[in-house]
Amino acid sequence: VDGDVITCTHRGHGHTIARGADLGRMMAELLGRENGYCKGRGGSMHIADVATGNLGANGIVAGGLPIAAGAGLSQKLRGTDNVTVCVHGDGAVGEGAWHEAMTLASMWDLPVVFLCENNQYGMSLPSLAAYKVEKLSDKAAGYGMPGETVDGNDVEAVADAVGRAVERARAGQGPSFVDAVTYRWRGHSKSDKNLYRSKQEIAEWREKDPIQRYAAGVLDAGLLTQDEIDTIQADVRQEIRDAVVFGTKGEEPTVEAMLAGVYAPDDFYAAEEAQA
């Protein structure tokens, strides 16, 4: 719905696409080009596009939580029926900003859906070793909001849980917490050698690939044929190739323009005072 917004994490590429971002401009941003969404200044971890309701990815763990609470407060004060979806990871649940945002959203009945992409590891620390509760959704009760744990690799289960939470927020019934249990196939970063988990564990979770599972379900239900699925996948791959070409052809910022838009201009406050 127009006016709905999201905040997301440093792994926010999928969220950005889901909000309707142009893949070409997105790739240009990832490559630091002037024709990217943030003129190349945001890069991979801080991509944003307010026009499509993406208030920004955040490289800080739990950094998007206060922003989401603020967005929800703005929506409520303006009397809209819009909703903010705050995507964050399981590592954020242990941060003070998570507690503060959950508390404010609950106390003020803000239209915020807290969606936790629970990949079960905070860098190398298993979630089960970081939190006493068996399910992260159990924490929601402490904030007086509904909490639900779902299979994060089941597309329909996630859509159903988040959809119900969104409708609840849109109806003025306050925030919800959704714990979508998934898995991080690769290391936390390129330097991560995955010494804290077994190859068998990784292989087992690879078999639960949500894209392949959803495709198989659609095929079994007779909604699409294998040829139609293959065509969709081929079209997506070509769209990505085109985006890479678009991104690589973009201009790199000049040295003189490198800091443009990073800091407020010298006359920023003078201009504000003139308008007051």
N, C-alpha and C positions, 0 to 999 in steps of 0.2 A: 504494500500500500504506500502511496506517496506520503512522505513525511516520516515513515518508519526509518530507523537508523540502526547501524551496528557499530560495535567496537570489536577489534580482534587482536590477535597475537602476532608475534614475529613469524609465525607460519600461516600468514593470512592470505595467501594467494587464492586459495579456493573460495574463501569468504568474499574476496574482492570480485571474483568472477560471478559468484552467485548474486551479487548486488547489481549486476549488469554492466560491469566494466568492459571497456573495449580492450581486447587482448593486445592489440598493437601498441596502444599507449601504455598499457601495463608493462609490456616487455621493454619498451623504451625506458620506463622508470627503473626497472631492474638493472638496465645497462647504463644508467646514469646519463641519459640523453635529455636534451632540452625539451623534446616533444613528449616527455613522460608526464604522468599525472601531477607530479610535484616538481617538474622540471629537472628530474634526476636527483634532487636533493634528498628525497625520502628513501629511495632505493628499495631493496627487498623487504626490510624489516619495518619500514615506516610509510608504506604506501597508503594513500588516502584519496578519496574523491567525494567531497561533500555533495556534489550534484546527484550522485547515485545513492546517497545515504550512508556512505562509508566514512565514519568519523576518524578512521585511521587504525593501522596496525601499530603495535607497540613492542619495542625491544626489551622493555622493562617487565619483569614478571609481575603480574597484577596491575600493570600501569594503566590498562584500559578500564579497570573497575570504577575508579572515581569519575572518569569521563562519562561512563555509561550512566552512573547515578545522576550526574549533572544533566545529561541529556533527558533522562526520564523526568527529572524535576522541571525542566524547561517545558516539556510536552504537557505536563500536568498543569503548570501555572498558566499556560496559554490556552487551556481548555480543549485540547485536541483529544482525539481517540487514538493517537499514534503510540507506537511501542518501540522500545529500544531492546535489541538483543545483544547481550554482552558475552562474546565468546572468549573463554579463557581456558587454561590448562589446569591439571591437578596440582601442579606446583604452586599455582597462585592461591590455592585454598589455604595454604599455611602462612600467607602474607597478611600484614595488618590492614592493607588497603582493601583486601577482600572482606574482612570482618567489618570494616567501616562502611563500605558500600552496601553490603547486605543489611546492616543495621539501619542505615538511613532509608534504603529502599523499602524496608519493612515498616518502619515507624511512620513513614510518610505515604505509604501505599503507592509507591511509584510504579509506572507501567514498564518494568524492566524484567526481562527473562535472562537469568544467569545460566548460560549454557557451557558446561564444563566438558571440554574434550579431554577425557581422562585416558591418557595413553599409558598410565600405570607406572610411569617412572618420572621422577623429577631429576633430570640429568641421569645420574647413576643410582639414585635412591628409590627403591620400590615404594609405591604409595602405601602399601600395607605396613611398611616400617616407619612411615612418617606420620600416619594418622591412626588413632585408636579405634575409630569406627570401622565396621566391616564394609559399609557402603558410604560414599561421600554424601549421598542424598540424605543420610540420617542427620547430617549437620543442619539441614534446613529447618528442622523443628525448633532449633534453638533461636531462630530468627522469626518464628511465627509465620513461616511461609511453606507452601507445599514443596516437597522434594520427591524426585522420581529418578530411579536408575534404570537405564535402558541399554540394550545392545547397540553400541555405537557403530557397529559394522552392518547394522540392519537399517537400510535407507528408510523403509516404511515405518519402522519403530521410532526412529529419531524424528521423522516428519510428524508422526502422530503426537508424540510427547510434546515437542516444541509447539506444534499447532494448537494444542489445548492450552498450553501456557500463554501463548500469544493472545488467544481469544479471552482468556481470563484477565490478562492485563488490559486488553482493549475495552473490556466491560467495566473497568474501574475497580477490579478486585485485587489489585496489587501484584507484587512480584512472585516469581516461582524460580525454583532451581532444578535444572535437568542435568543429571550425571550420565554422560554418554561414554560408556566404557569401550575403548578402542585400543590401538597399539601403534607404537612408533617402530616401523620396520628397520630404519637405519639408526645410526648413532645420533647423539644429541647434536654433534657437529662433525666436521670432517676429521677432527683430531680424536674422536671417540672410537676406541677399538672394540667396544662392546664386550669387555671382559667380565661384566657383571651379570650377563645372562647367556643362556646356552643357545647354540645353533638350532637345537631341536625346538626350543620355545619360539624362536623367530620363524622357523619353517612352519610351525603349526599355525601361527597367526597369519602368515602369508596365505595360507589356504582359506582364510576367512576374508579375503579381499572384498570389500563392500561393493565395488563396481562389478566384479565378476559375479558375486552373489545376486545382485539386483538384475543383471542381465539374464542370469539363469532363471530367476523367478519370473521375469517378463516372458521369457521363452516358454517356460512350462505352462504359464497361464494363457498362452496363445495370443498375447497382445501384440507381439512382434515375431517375425520370422528371423532365422539366423542371418539371412541375407540382409535384412533391414538393419539388424544390429551391427553387422560388419560395415554397412554403408555409413551408419552414424559414427562409428569409431574411426573410419577412414576420413570422414569429413572433419572430425575433431582434430585429428593429427595434421591435416592440411591447414586448418585454421591456426594451429600452433606454429607450423612452419612459416606461414605468412606473417604471423606476429613477430617471429624472430627476425625475419627479413626487414620488416618495418622498423623494428627497434634498432637494428644494427645500422640502418641508413640515417638515423637521427643524428643531429649535430651534438657534439660534446660542448659543454659550457666553456666559455673562454675564461682565462685567468681573471680578467677584470670583472666578469659577471658571476664568478664562483660563489660569492657570498650574498648575491641578490636574493632577497626573500628569506634569508636565514635570520637576519636581525632586522628590527624595525629601522626605517630610515631616520636620519638625524632630525628631520622636521616633522616626525610623526605626531608628537604631542602638541606641537605648535598648530598643526592642521586640526587636531581634535579640539583644541581650545577655540580656534576660529569658528568652528561649527557650533560650539555650545551657546 
